[in-house]
């Protein structure tokens, strides 16, 4: 019997086989392992690599866009040709970048090359985190559930609200003068 089922008649045959096996189980005989479907260890998605063996992804946050290339290595993160310590001087921004590797327990296993532009440093750090998350799930599809559960695959769509005419800022009004 083939493993591929193509129409409803095949499903009816499977249901009939399950009903036939049920009385055997009632008599105390061992049931075959075919009753429970085998759990597949293969991920639902395939690994996506370029010709150099790197995973590519784009991350976005506020007005920043980060292009991320991820490959196995010693944990070096290069942002716009500079080391992450020099580009992101604040420790909190570097912490944001390494959150993905910490949650997946992959610290020091991948080299990351990033090109980021637009926005400020905070938005760029968020864009790089988003890009690293996407690239890591393309390189290791089995990690997708872990990264998605942490919320790193979702693009943070919050942006600065535009200034309105007749207002000092987006919502703040000018000081009211009675006379």
VMD Tcl script that builds the backbone (N, CA, C; Angstrom):
set m [mol new atoms 537]
animate dup $m
set s [atomselect $m all]
$s set {name element resname resid chain x y z} {
  {N N UNK 1 A 0.855 -1.182 0.000}
  {CA C UNK 1 A 0.000 0.000 0.000}
  {C C UNK 1 A 0.889 1.230 0.000}
  {N N UNK 2 A 0.610 2.190 -0.829}
  {CA C UNK 2 A 1.461 3.378 -0.917}
  {C C UNK 2 A 1.182 4.320 0.247}
  {N N UNK 3 A 2.188 5.122 0.587}
  {CA C UNK 3 A 2.054 6.065 1.686}
  {C C UNK 3 A 1.320 7.337 1.285}
  {N N UNK 4 A 1.212 7.584 -0.014}
  {CA C UNK 4 A 0.599 8.820 -0.483}
  {C C UNK 4 A -0.895 8.589 -0.698}
  {N N UNK 5 A -1.694 9.401 -0.060}
  {CA C UNK 5 A -3.150 9.322 -0.205}
  {C C UNK 5 A -3.611 10.498 -1.040}
  {N N UNK 6 A -4.368 10.186 -2.104}
  {CA C UNK 6 A -4.709 11.253 -3.034}
  {C C UNK 6 A -6.179 11.626 -3.044}
  {N N UNK 7 A -7.074 10.712 -2.650}
  {CA C UNK 7 A -8.484 11.068 -2.723}
  {C C UNK 7 A -9.243 10.518 -1.515}
  {N N UNK 8 A -10.551 10.758 -1.492}
  {CA C UNK 8 A -11.379 10.364 -0.360}
  {C C UNK 8 A -11.507 8.855 -0.223}
  {N N UNK 9 A -11.410 8.123 -1.334}
  {CA C UNK 9 A -11.505 6.668 -1.260}
  {C C UNK 9 A -10.338 6.097 -0.459}
  {N N UNK 10 A -9.163 6.689 -0.618}
  {CA C UNK 10 A -8.006 6.248 0.160}
  {C C UNK 10 A -8.218 6.507 1.643}
  {N N UNK 11 A -8.839 7.647 1.977}
  {CA C UNK 11 A -9.116 7.951 3.376}
  {C C UNK 11 A -10.131 6.975 3.961}
  {N N UNK 12 A -11.103 6.540 3.131}
  {CA C UNK 12 A -12.094 5.577 3.585}
  {C C UNK 12 A -11.420 4.241 3.893}
  {N N UNK 13 A -10.427 3.876 3.073}
  {CA C UNK 13 A -9.692 2.634 3.312}
  {C C UNK 13 A -8.933 2.710 4.629}
  {N N UNK 14 A -8.350 3.874 4.928}
  {CA C UNK 14 A -7.609 4.043 6.175}
  {C C UNK 14 A -8.549 3.953 7.365}
  {N N UNK 15 A -9.726 4.596 7.254}
  {CA C UNK 15 A -10.696 4.559 8.337}
  {C C UNK 15 A -11.197 3.136 8.550}
  {N N UNK 16 A -11.401 2.385 7.472}
  {CA C UNK 16 A -11.833 0.988 7.580}
  {C C UNK 16 A -10.768 0.140 8.244}
  {N N UNK 17 A -9.490 0.384 7.956}
  {CA C UNK 17 A -8.403 -0.372 8.575}
  {C C UNK 17 A -8.323 -0.077 10.061}
  {N N UNK 18 A -8.590 1.150 10.459}
  {CA C UNK 18 A -8.557 1.510 11.873}
  {C C UNK 18 A -9.689 0.822 12.627}
  {N N UNK 19 A -10.859 0.682 11.988}
  {CA C UNK 19 A -11.993 0.022 12.621}
  {C C UNK 19 A -11.703 -1.472 12.760}
  {N N UNK 20 A -11.053 -2.083 11.760}
  {CA C UNK 20 A -10.721 -3.502 11.802}
  {C C UNK 20 A -9.701 -3.763 12.906}
  {N N UNK 21 A -8.738 -2.838 13.132}
  {CA C UNK 21 A -7.714 -3.014 14.153}
  {C C UNK 21 A -8.274 -2.822 15.557}
  {N N UNK 22 A -9.380 -2.122 15.718}
  {CA C UNK 22 A -9.945 -1.843 17.031}
  {C C UNK 22 A -10.377 -3.111 17.766}
  {N N UNK 23 A -11.048 -4.099 17.139}
  {CA C UNK 23 A -11.407 -5.316 17.863}
  {C C UNK 23 A -10.183 -6.107 18.305}
  {N N UNK 24 A -9.125 -6.072 17.539}
  {CA C UNK 24 A -7.903 -6.777 17.920}
  {C C UNK 24 A -7.334 -6.180 19.193}
  {N N UNK 25 A -7.429 -4.868 19.353}
  {CA C UNK 25 A -6.941 -4.209 20.554}
  {C C UNK 25 A -7.814 -4.567 21.749}
  {N N UNK 26 A -9.101 -4.780 21.498}
  {CA C UNK 26 A -10.011 -5.121 22.581}
  {C C UNK 26 A -9.719 -6.517 23.117}
  {N N UNK 27 A -9.223 -7.433 22.266}
  {CA C UNK 27 A -8.923 -8.794 22.685}
  {C C UNK 27 A -7.602 -8.875 23.444}
  {N N UNK 28 A -6.855 -7.771 23.522}
  {CA C UNK 28 A -5.611 -7.770 24.269}
  {C C UNK 28 A -4.389 -7.945 23.392}
  {N N UNK 29 A -4.568 -8.029 22.086}
  {CA C UNK 29 A -3.424 -8.175 21.194}
  {C C UNK 29 A -2.719 -6.835 21.042}
  {N N UNK 30 A -1.472 -6.880 20.676}
  {CA C UNK 30 A -0.698 -5.650 20.463}
  {C C UNK 30 A -1.162 -4.990 19.177}
  {N N UNK 31 A -1.362 -3.705 19.239}
  {CA C UNK 31 A -1.797 -2.967 18.052}
  {C C UNK 31 A -0.574 -2.549 17.254}
  {N N UNK 32 A -0.678 -2.508 15.961}
  {CA C UNK 32 A 0.468 -2.083 15.156}
  {C C UNK 32 A 0.758 -0.601 15.354}
  {N N UNK 33 A 1.993 -0.226 15.078}
  {CA C UNK 33 A 2.420 1.168 15.264}
  {C C UNK 33 A 1.814 2.081 14.214}
  {N N UNK 34 A 1.172 1.514 13.200}
  {CA C UNK 34 A 0.625 2.322 12.121}
  {C C UNK 34 A -0.640 3.062 12.549}
  {N N UNK 35 A -1.208 2.740 13.721}
  {CA C UNK 35 A -2.419 3.409 14.169}
  {C C UNK 35 A -2.127 4.868 14.460}
  {N N UNK 36 A -0.989 5.151 15.152}
  {CA C UNK 36 A -0.591 6.534 15.407}
  {C C UNK 36 A 0.284 7.022 14.265}
  {N N UNK 37 A -0.011 8.200 13.725}
  {CA C UNK 37 A 0.845 8.703 12.647}
  {C C UNK 37 A 2.228 9.030 13.192}
  {N N UNK 38 A 3.262 8.697 12.430}
  {CA C UNK 38 A 4.616 8.978 12.903}
  {C C UNK 38 A 4.853 10.479 12.991}
  {N N UNK 39 A 5.519 10.903 14.061}
  {CA C UNK 39 A 5.823 12.313 14.248}
  {C C UNK 39 A 7.041 12.650 13.391}
  {N N UNK 40 A 6.877 13.608 12.531}
  {CA C UNK 40 A 7.958 13.982 11.627}
  {C C UNK 40 A 8.939 14.910 12.331}
  {N N UNK 41 A 10.193 14.586 12.242}
  {CA C UNK 41 A 11.227 15.458 12.818}
  {C C UNK 41 A 11.698 16.490 11.817}
  {N N UNK 42 A 11.242 16.361 10.605}
  {CA C UNK 42 A 11.645 17.326 9.582}
  {C C UNK 42 A 10.861 18.624 9.777}
  {N N UNK 43 A 11.520 19.761 9.623}
  {CA C UNK 43 A 10.803 21.025 9.757}
  {C C UNK 43 A 9.858 21.244 8.580}
  {N N UNK 44 A 8.878 22.109 8.803}
  {CA C UNK 44 A 7.926 22.396 7.738}
  {C C UNK 44 A 8.550 23.215 6.625}
  {N N UNK 45 A 9.599 23.969 6.972}
  {CA C UNK 45 A 10.263 24.819 5.985}
  {C C UNK 45 A 11.635 24.254 5.663}
  {N N UNK 46 A 12.139 24.648 4.504}
  {CA C UNK 46 A 13.472 24.202 4.093}
  {C C UNK 46 A 14.492 25.285 4.379}
  {N N UNK 47 A 15.747 24.859 4.480}
  {CA C UNK 47 A 16.840 25.783 4.705}
  {C C UNK 47 A 17.054 26.611 3.438}
  {N N UNK 48 A 17.182 27.937 3.611}
  {CA C UNK 48 A 17.372 28.833 2.473}
  {C C UNK 48 A 18.753 29.466 2.571}
  {N N UNK 49 A 19.674 29.047 1.690}
  {CA C UNK 49 A 21.039 29.571 1.685}
  {C C UNK 49 A 21.386 30.092 0.300}
  {N N UNK 50 A 22.312 31.081 0.252}
  {CA C UNK 50 A 22.789 31.556 -1.034}
  {C C UNK 50 A 23.972 30.692 -1.483}
  {N N UNK 51 A 24.607 31.054 -2.593}
  {CA C UNK 51 A 25.681 30.219 -3.136}
  {C C UNK 51 A 26.933 30.217 -2.256}
  {N N UNK 52 A 27.026 31.151 -1.289}
  {CA C UNK 52 A 28.163 31.193 -0.375}
  {C C UNK 52 A 27.865 30.484 0.944}
  {N N UNK 53 A 26.694 29.889 1.077}
  {CA C UNK 53 A 26.327 29.180 2.290}
  {C C UNK 53 A 25.830 30.085 3.401}
  {N N UNK 54 A 25.334 31.272 3.040}
  {CA C UNK 54 A 24.839 32.228 4.028}
  {C C UNK 54 A 23.327 32.318 3.931}
  {N N UNK 55 A 22.708 32.669 5.053}
  {CA C UNK 55 A 21.272 32.940 5.067}
  {C C UNK 55 A 21.096 34.449 5.034}
  {N N UNK 56 A 20.201 34.945 4.186}
  {CA C UNK 56 A 19.959 36.383 4.046}
  {C C UNK 56 A 18.550 36.709 4.512}
  {N N UNK 57 A 18.430 37.841 5.188}
  {CA C UNK 57 A 17.100 38.315 5.590}
  {C C UNK 57 A 17.132 39.830 5.736}
  {N N UNK 58 A 15.957 40.432 5.685}
  {CA C UNK 58 A 15.808 41.866 5.874}
  {C C UNK 58 A 15.020 42.112 7.145}
  {N N UNK 59 A 15.526 43.031 7.977}
  {CA C UNK 59 A 14.831 43.393 9.201}
  {C C UNK 59 A 14.431 44.853 9.161}
  {N N UNK 60 A 13.290 45.176 9.741}
  {CA C UNK 60 A 12.813 46.565 9.727}
  {C C UNK 60 A 12.309 46.959 11.110}
  {N N UNK 61 A 12.525 48.229 11.442}
  {CA C UNK 61 A 12.020 48.798 12.694}
  {C C UNK 61 A 12.010 50.302 12.539}
  {N N UNK 62 A 10.900 50.971 12.836}
  {CA C UNK 62 A 10.727 52.408 12.630}
  {C C UNK 62 A 11.108 52.748 11.186}
  {N N UNK 63 A 12.087 53.625 10.984}
  {CA C UNK 63 A 12.505 53.950 9.618}
  {C C UNK 63 A 13.790 53.239 9.218}
  {N N UNK 64 A 14.284 52.324 10.041}
  {CA C UNK 64 A 15.545 51.634 9.777}
  {C C UNK 64 A 15.299 50.339 9.018}
  {N N UNK 65 A 16.206 50.044 8.093}
  {CA C UNK 65 A 16.161 48.805 7.325}
  {C C UNK 65 A 17.532 48.153 7.425}
  {N N UNK 66 A 17.555 46.895 7.824}
  {CA C UNK 66 A 18.813 46.161 7.984}
  {C C UNK 66 A 18.819 44.967 7.047}
  {N N UNK 67 A 19.914 44.845 6.292}
  {CA C UNK 67 A 20.144 43.662 5.462}
  {C C UNK 67 A 21.136 42.793 6.207}
  {N N UNK 68 A 20.776 41.527 6.470}
  {CA C UNK 68 A 21.554 40.661 7.350}
  {C C UNK 68 A 21.968 39.396 6.603}
  {N N UNK 69 A 23.264 39.063 6.690}
  {CA C UNK 69 A 23.793 37.808 6.184}
  {C C UNK 69 A 24.338 37.036 7.378}
  {N N UNK 70 A 23.949 35.764 7.517}
  {CA C UNK 70 A 24.325 34.944 8.659}
  {C C UNK 70 A 25.021 33.687 8.156}
  {N N UNK 71 A 26.171 33.346 8.759}
  {CA C UNK 71 A 26.901 32.132 8.390}
  {C C UNK 71 A 27.574 31.573 9.637}
  {N N UNK 72 A 27.894 30.296 9.654}
  {CA C UNK 72 A 28.564 29.720 10.820}
  {C C UNK 72 A 29.922 30.376 11.041}
  {N N UNK 73 A 30.276 30.595 12.298}
  {CA C UNK 73 A 31.542 31.249 12.606}
  {C C UNK 73 A 31.790 31.301 14.092}
  {N N UNK 74 A 32.464 32.360 14.517}
  {CA C UNK 74 A 32.872 32.492 15.911}
  {C C UNK 74 A 32.065 33.529 16.689}
  {N N UNK 75 A 31.016 34.072 16.121}
  {CA C UNK 75 A 30.165 35.007 16.845}
  {C C UNK 75 A 30.470 36.472 16.578}
  {N N UNK 76 A 31.169 36.775 15.491}
  {CA C UNK 76 A 31.525 38.159 15.167}
  {C C UNK 76 A 30.353 38.829 14.454}
  {N N UNK 77 A 29.946 39.987 14.971}
  {CA C UNK 77 A 28.857 40.755 14.360}
  {C C UNK 77 A 29.450 42.037 13.806}
  {N N UNK 78 A 29.347 42.224 12.493}
  {CA C UNK 78 A 29.865 43.402 11.813}
  {C C UNK 78 A 28.698 44.224 11.301}
  {N N UNK 79 A 28.653 45.502 11.698}
  {CA C UNK 79 A 27.567 46.391 11.287}
  {C C UNK 79 A 28.177 47.522 10.461}
  {N N UNK 80 A 27.775 47.631 9.213}
  {CA C UNK 80 A 28.283 48.650 8.280}
  {C C UNK 80 A 29.814 48.677 8.257}
  {N N UNK 81 A 30.431 47.505 8.247}
  {CA C UNK 81 A 31.890 47.408 8.169}
  {C C UNK 81 A 32.615 47.631 9.488}
  {N N UNK 82 A 31.883 47.929 10.555}
  {CA C UNK 82 A 32.498 48.142 11.869}
  {C C UNK 82 A 32.018 47.077 12.844}
  {N N UNK 83 A 32.807 46.839 13.884}
  {CA C UNK 83 A 32.433 45.878 14.910}
  {C C UNK 83 A 31.208 46.402 15.671}
  {N N UNK 84 A 30.408 45.490 16.219}
  {CA C UNK 84 A 29.172 45.925 16.902}
  {C C UNK 84 A 29.468 46.804 18.112}
  {N N UNK 85 A 30.629 46.610 18.782}
  {CA C UNK 85 A 30.951 47.431 19.951}
  {C C UNK 85 A 31.204 48.887 19.577}
  {N N UNK 86 A 31.744 49.115 18.389}
  {CA C UNK 86 A 31.998 50.499 17.981}
  {C C UNK 86 A 30.756 51.134 17.365}
  {N N UNK 87 A 29.948 50.360 16.638}
  {CA C UNK 87 A 28.767 50.931 15.999}
  {C C UNK 87 A 27.660 51.186 17.015}
  {N N UNK 88 A 27.359 50.177 17.818}
  {CA C UNK 88 A 26.360 50.320 18.879}
  {C C UNK 88 A 27.118 50.453 20.201}
  {N N UNK 89 A 27.424 51.696 20.587}
  {CA C UNK 89 A 28.262 51.942 21.758}
  {C C UNK 89 A 27.524 51.623 23.057}
  {N N UNK 90 A 26.217 51.823 23.094}
  {CA C UNK 90 A 25.458 51.566 24.319}
  {C C UNK 90 A 25.285 50.060 24.534}
  {N N UNK 91 A 25.529 49.588 25.750}
  {CA C UNK 91 A 25.386 48.144 26.012}
  {C C UNK 91 A 23.964 47.636 25.806}
  {N N UNK 92 A 22.971 48.489 26.021}
  {CA C UNK 92 A 21.584 48.041 25.847}
  {C C UNK 92 A 21.289 47.710 24.388}
  {N N UNK 93 A 21.890 48.455 23.468}
  {CA C UNK 93 A 21.673 48.177 22.051}
  {C C UNK 93 A 22.334 46.866 21.648}
  {N N UNK 94 A 23.526 46.599 22.208}
  {CA C UNK 94 A 24.203 45.328 21.919}
  {C C UNK 94 A 23.426 44.165 22.528}
  {N N UNK 95 A 22.790 44.402 23.672}
  {CA C UNK 95 A 21.972 43.379 24.307}
  {C C UNK 95 A 20.776 43.018 23.416}
  {N N UNK 96 A 20.211 44.029 22.771}
  {CA C UNK 96 A 19.081 43.795 21.864}
  {C C UNK 96 A 19.506 42.875 20.723}
  {N N UNK 97 A 20.708 43.094 20.180}
  {CA C UNK 97 A 21.185 42.267 19.068}
  {C C UNK 97 A 21.366 40.811 19.483}
  {N N UNK 98 A 21.888 40.604 20.691}
  {CA C UNK 98 A 22.239 39.253 21.123}
  {C C UNK 98 A 21.083 38.497 21.762}
  {N N UNK 99 A 19.911 39.124 21.880}
  {CA C UNK 99 A 18.752 38.442 22.462}
  {C C UNK 99 A 18.380 37.192 21.677}
  {N N UNK 100 A 18.468 37.262 20.360}
  {CA C UNK 100 A 18.073 36.134 19.512}
  {C C UNK 100 A 18.978 34.944 19.771}
  {N N UNK 101 A 20.293 35.196 19.841}
  {CA C UNK 101 A 21.227 34.098 20.067}
  {C C UNK 101 A 21.086 33.538 21.478}
  {N N UNK 102 A 20.759 34.395 22.440}
  {CA C UNK 102 A 20.606 33.939 23.819}
  {C C UNK 102 A 19.394 33.025 23.966}
  {N N UNK 103 A 18.285 33.387 23.335}
  {CA C UNK 103 A 17.064 32.599 23.492}
  {C C UNK 103 A 17.160 31.261 22.753}
  {N N UNK 104 A 17.970 31.205 21.686}
  {CA C UNK 104 A 18.129 29.966 20.936}
  {C C UNK 104 A 19.367 29.183 21.368}
  {N N UNK 105 A 20.116 29.729 22.342}
  {CA C UNK 105 A 21.345 29.111 22.844}
  {C C UNK 105 A 22.355 28.889 21.724}
  {N N UNK 106 A 22.573 29.915 20.927}
  {CA C UNK 106 A 23.511 29.857 19.805}
  {C C UNK 106 A 24.584 30.948 19.903}
  {N N UNK 107 A 24.942 31.387 21.125}
  {CA C UNK 107 A 25.940 32.443 21.274}
  {C C UNK 107 A 27.283 31.960 20.749}
  {N N UNK 108 A 27.931 32.785 19.943}
  {CA C UNK 108 A 29.260 32.483 19.441}
  {C C UNK 108 A 29.315 31.434 18.358}
  {N N UNK 109 A 28.185 31.088 17.755}
  {CA C UNK 109 A 28.179 30.053 16.721}
  {C C UNK 109 A 28.024 30.602 15.307}
  {N N UNK 110 A 27.596 31.864 15.190}
  {CA C UNK 110 A 27.346 32.434 13.867}
  {C C UNK 110 A 28.032 33.781 13.722}
  {N N UNK 111 A 28.578 34.025 12.528}
  {CA C UNK 111 A 29.074 35.352 12.170}
  {C C UNK 111 A 27.945 36.069 11.445}
  {N N UNK 112 A 27.781 37.346 11.756}
  {CA C UNK 112 A 26.698 38.136 11.169}
  {C C UNK 112 A 27.300 39.356 10.503}
  {N N UNK 113 A 26.929 39.591 9.254}
  {CA C UNK 113 A 27.345 40.790 8.526}
  {C C UNK 113 A 26.085 41.582 8.220}
  {N N UNK 114 A 26.062 42.849 8.648}
  {CA C UNK 114 A 24.846 43.654 8.568}
  {C C UNK 114 A 25.133 44.961 7.836}
  {N N UNK 115 A 24.207 45.357 6.974}
  {CA C UNK 115 A 24.191 46.696 6.393}
  {C C UNK 115 A 22.875 47.326 6.817}
  {N N UNK 116 A 22.976 48.428 7.577}
  {CA C UNK 116 A 21.764 49.050 8.103}
  {C C UNK 116 A 21.783 50.534 7.785}
  {N N UNK 117 A 20.608 51.076 7.443}
  {CA C UNK 117 A 20.510 52.516 7.185}
  {C C UNK 117 A 19.122 52.994 7.544}
  {N N UNK 118 A 19.020 54.283 7.778}
  {CA C UNK 118 A 17.753 54.902 8.119}
  {C C UNK 118 A 17.500 54.887 9.610}
  {N N UNK 119 A 16.743 55.869 10.087}
  {CA C UNK 119 A 16.356 55.912 11.491}
  {C C UNK 119 A 17.510 56.232 12.415}
  {N N UNK 120 A 17.299 56.042 13.694}
  {CA C UNK 120 A 18.328 56.276 14.694}
  {C C UNK 120 A 18.923 54.962 15.162}
  {N N UNK 121 A 19.787 55.042 16.153}
  {CA C UNK 121 A 20.478 53.847 16.620}
  {C C UNK 121 A 19.528 52.826 17.239}
  {N N UNK 122 A 18.538 53.281 17.977}
  {CA C UNK 122 A 17.595 52.353 18.595}
  {C C UNK 122 A 16.785 51.604 17.538}
  {N N UNK 123 A 16.296 52.317 16.556}
  {CA C UNK 123 A 15.558 51.675 15.471}
  {C C UNK 123 A 16.437 50.744 14.664}
  {N N UNK 124 A 17.702 51.134 14.470}
  {CA C UNK 124 A 18.619 50.274 13.728}
  {C C UNK 124 A 18.898 48.989 14.494}
  {N N UNK 125 A 19.050 49.085 15.816}
  {CA C UNK 125 A 19.277 47.883 16.618}
  {C C UNK 125 A 18.076 46.953 16.542}
  {N N UNK 126 A 16.869 47.508 16.580}
  {CA C UNK 126 A 15.673 46.687 16.448}
  {C C UNK 126 A 15.565 46.046 15.073}
  {N N UNK 127 A 15.978 46.787 14.045}
  {CA C UNK 127 A 15.953 46.246 12.684}
  {C C UNK 127 A 16.960 45.112 12.536}
  {N N UNK 128 A 18.135 45.273 13.144}
  {CA C UNK 128 A 19.152 44.223 13.078}
  {C C UNK 128 A 18.659 42.976 13.815}
  {N N UNK 129 A 18.013 43.154 14.966}
  {CA C UNK 129 A 17.471 42.014 15.715}
  {C C UNK 129 A 16.427 41.278 14.883}
  {N N UNK 130 A 15.560 42.030 14.244}
  {CA C UNK 130 A 14.531 41.425 13.397}
  {C C UNK 130 A 15.170 40.657 12.242}
  {N N UNK 131 A 16.203 41.253 11.628}
  {CA C UNK 131 A 16.892 40.598 10.513}
  {C C UNK 131 A 17.629 39.343 10.944}
  {N N UNK 132 A 18.296 39.390 12.103}
  {CA C UNK 132 A 19.010 38.211 12.609}
  {C C UNK 132 A 18.015 37.088 12.896}
  {N N UNK 133 A 16.869 37.436 13.446}
  {CA C UNK 133 A 15.845 36.427 13.736}
  {C C UNK 133 A 15.380 35.748 12.456}
  {N N UNK 134 A 15.111 36.553 11.444}
  {CA C UNK 134 A 14.650 35.994 10.167}
  {C C UNK 134 A 15.722 35.113 9.531}
  {N N UNK 135 A 16.975 35.599 9.544}
  {CA C UNK 135 A 18.070 34.847 8.922}
  {C C UNK 135 A 18.343 33.552 9.676}
  {N N UNK 136 A 18.265 33.590 10.993}
  {CA C UNK 136 A 18.522 32.387 11.782}
  {C C UNK 136 A 17.468 31.315 11.512}
  {N N UNK 137 A 16.217 31.727 11.336}
  {CA C UNK 137 A 15.183 30.747 11.026}
  {C C UNK 137 A 15.317 30.219 9.606}
  {N N UNK 138 A 15.938 30.973 8.730}
  {CA C UNK 138 A 16.200 30.453 7.386}
  {C C UNK 138 A 17.376 29.482 7.399}
  {N N UNK 139 A 18.351 29.720 8.282}
  {CA C UNK 139 A 19.495 28.831 8.363}
  {C C UNK 139 A 19.146 27.559 9.144}
  {N N UNK 140 A 18.420 27.698 10.241}
  {CA C UNK 140 A 17.982 26.556 11.048}
  {C C UNK 140 A 16.465 26.623 11.210}
  {N N UNK 141 A 15.714 26.040 10.284}
  {CA C UNK 141 A 14.252 26.125 10.350}
  {C C UNK 141 A 13.651 25.512 11.615}
  {N N UNK 142 A 14.371 24.621 12.291}
  {CA C UNK 142 A 13.831 24.015 13.506}
  {C C UNK 142 A 13.734 25.016 14.654}
  {N N UNK 143 A 14.472 26.137 14.572}
  {CA C UNK 143 A 14.443 27.152 15.620}
  {C C UNK 143 A 13.275 28.126 15.474}
  {N N UNK 144 A 12.515 27.999 14.408}
  {CA C UNK 144 A 11.455 28.968 14.119}
  {C C UNK 144 A 10.442 29.061 15.259}
  {N N UNK 145 A 10.053 27.938 15.828}
  {CA C UNK 145 A 9.051 27.958 16.902}
  {C C UNK 145 A 9.569 28.725 18.116}
  {N N UNK 146 A 10.832 28.530 18.457}
  {CA C UNK 146 A 11.414 29.214 19.614}
  {C C UNK 146 A 11.468 30.717 19.387}
  {N N UNK 147 A 11.932 31.114 18.210}
  {CA C UNK 147 A 12.091 32.537 17.905}
  {C C UNK 147 A 10.725 33.210 17.760}
  {N N UNK 148 A 9.779 32.508 17.167}
  {CA C UNK 148 A 8.445 33.078 16.987}
  {C C UNK 148 A 7.735 33.230 18.325}
  {N N UNK 149 A 7.904 32.259 19.226}
  {CA C UNK 149 A 7.277 32.339 20.541}
  {C C UNK 149 A 7.806 33.537 21.335}
  {N N UNK 150 A 9.062 33.904 21.103}
  {CA C UNK 150 A 9.638 35.068 21.781}
  {C C UNK 150 A 9.180 36.376 21.137}
  {N N UNK 151 A 8.553 36.308 19.961}
  {CA C UNK 151 A 8.040 37.501 19.296}
  {C C UNK 151 A 9.059 38.232 18.448}
  {N N UNK 152 A 10.167 37.577 18.103}
  {CA C UNK 152 A 11.225 38.242 17.352}
  {C C UNK 152 A 10.985 38.237 15.848}
  {N N UNK 153 A 10.086 37.415 15.353}
  {CA C UNK 153 A 9.828 37.384 13.907}
  {C C UNK 153 A 8.798 38.419 13.486}
  {N N UNK 154 A 8.082 38.973 14.441}
  {CA C UNK 154 A 7.062 39.973 14.135}
  {C C UNK 154 A 7.706 41.346 14.029}
  {N N UNK 155 A 7.416 42.049 12.945}
  {CA C UNK 155 A 7.960 43.383 12.760}
  {C C UNK 155 A 7.207 44.339 13.668}
  {N N UNK 156 A 7.951 45.119 14.448}
  {CA C UNK 156 A 7.341 46.105 15.334}
  {C C UNK 156 A 6.938 47.295 14.460}
  {N N UNK 157 A 5.649 47.440 14.239}
  {CA C UNK 157 A 5.163 48.418 13.255}
  {C C UNK 157 A 4.970 49.813 13.829}
  {N N UNK 158 A 5.320 50.018 15.101}
  {CA C UNK 158 A 5.101 51.347 15.693}
  {C C UNK 158 A 6.058 52.356 15.074}
  {N N UNK 159 A 5.527 53.508 14.714}
  {CA C UNK 159 A 6.329 54.587 14.141}
  {C C UNK 159 A 5.962 55.892 14.829}
  {N N UNK 160 A 6.765 56.901 14.594}
  {CA C UNK 160 A 6.497 58.214 15.178}
  {C C UNK 160 A 5.299 58.825 14.460}
  {N N UNK 161 A 4.367 59.353 15.231}
  {CA C UNK 161 A 3.183 59.982 14.657}
  {C C UNK 161 A 3.561 61.322 14.045}
  {N N UNK 162 A 2.977 61.626 12.901}
  {CA C UNK 162 A 3.330 62.862 12.206}
  {C C UNK 162 A 2.779 64.090 12.924}
  {N N UNK 163 A 3.460 65.215 12.733}
  {CA C UNK 163 A 3.027 66.485 13.301}
  {C C UNK 163 A 1.805 66.971 12.540}
  {N N UNK 164 A 0.821 67.499 13.272}
  {CA C UNK 164 A -0.386 68.036 12.652}
  {C C UNK 164 A -0.297 69.558 12.610}
  {N N UNK 165 A -0.945 70.142 11.606}
  {CA C UNK 165 A -0.950 71.602 11.497}
  {C C UNK 165 A -1.786 72.187 12.624}
  {N N UNK 166 A -1.369 73.342 13.120}
  {CA C UNK 166 A -2.062 73.988 14.222}
  {C C UNK 166 A -1.686 73.419 15.581}
  {N N UNK 167 A -0.748 72.490 15.618}
  {CA C UNK 167 A -0.302 71.873 16.859}
  {C C UNK 167 A 1.210 72.049 16.984}
  {N N UNK 168 A 1.697 72.015 18.213}
  {CA C UNK 168 A 3.133 72.126 18.442}
  {C C UNK 168 A 3.855 70.848 18.006}
  {N N UNK 169 A 3.261 69.709 18.304}
  {CA C UNK 169 A 3.801 68.408 17.886}
  {C C UNK 169 A 2.641 67.589 17.333}
  {N N UNK 170 A 2.701 66.282 17.444}
  {CA C UNK 170 A 1.632 65.462 16.890}
  {C C UNK 170 A 0.305 65.717 17.601}
  {N N UNK 171 A 0.349 65.846 18.943}
  {CA C UNK 171 A -0.881 66.053 19.707}
  {C C UNK 171 A -0.805 67.240 20.649}
  {N N UNK 172 A 0.396 67.681 20.984}
  {CA C UNK 172 A 0.552 68.786 21.928}
  {C C UNK 172 A 0.103 70.096 21.289}
  {N N UNK 173 A -0.690 70.847 22.032}
  {CA C UNK 173 A -1.155 72.151 21.546}
  {C C UNK 173 A -0.250 73.252 22.060}
  {N N UNK 174 A -0.355 74.426 21.424}
  {CA C UNK 174 A 0.354 75.595 21.919}
  {C C UNK 174 A -0.300 76.058 23.221}
  {N N UNK 175 A 0.440 76.808 24.023}
  {CA C UNK 175 A -0.105 77.281 25.298}
  {C C UNK 175 A -1.296 78.198 25.034}
  {N N UNK 176 A -2.363 77.956 25.780}
  {CA C UNK 176 A -3.567 78.738 25.589}
  {C C UNK 176 A -3.447 80.078 26.330}
  {N N UNK 177 A -3.770 81.161 25.639}
  {CA C UNK 177 A -3.728 82.481 26.246}
  {C C UNK 177 A -5.142 83.053 26.237}
  {N N UNK 178 A -5.646 83.382 27.426}
  {CA C UNK 178 A -7.024 83.880 27.505}
  {C C UNK 178 A -7.106 85.315 26.990}
  {N N UNK 179 A -6.081 86.160 27.240}
  {CA C UNK 179 A -6.115 87.560 26.802}
  {C C UNK 179 A -4.883 87.886 25.996}
}
mol reanalyze $m
mol bondsrecalc $m
mol representation Tube
mol addrep $m
